[in-house]
Amino acid sequence: MADYATTDQTEGPLTLFGDQSALSAILARTSTVHRPVGPIAYDCVNVIVVRDGSAILFSEFGQKPVKVGDVILLGANILCGSEPEGHITVTTVYLDTDYVIDQVFWQYSGLLADRLDAVGFAEATYTEPAQILRLGEDRARMLMPWLDELFALSLDGGFIRHFYRMQALWFSIAHVIGPCPSPRSRG
């Protein structure tokens, strides 16, 4: 049986959603892991960028290796664990699910009647709840300055004060990693 590292919940969604005074739609954390981490699920969308090292990830897609240049996308409430091969350093962007749905609605507002349509559209378009995107080291390197700044602003705790900058950073990241589905027309 593997010796699993404990995960400190205050690093993730409790800071994101636990205290209404600390509510934040976007939060980033960078961490280095040296021991296996047992399966854990968050009530938000996770975008995990591998910055250094490698690991075996296990989730709904089975067991898959991840390395520098990979981005892991996890839907809300999706179990995921990892076993580092030596160590792995990642930056995880935690996104409130309602915030993500709002972005889908506005991106496809010409096709969707309302936010309820956006939920169904997102479920139909983004069918895989756990995905690994193989961006490659060069393309992933583009993300690093934005991830570093997003992490620094998340530590500051001033989501209201930094709202527009944090949103701009997230949009820059999403532009590089986001799929560009060809939406079906209404009707």
Disulfide bonds with the S-S distance in Angstrom:
none
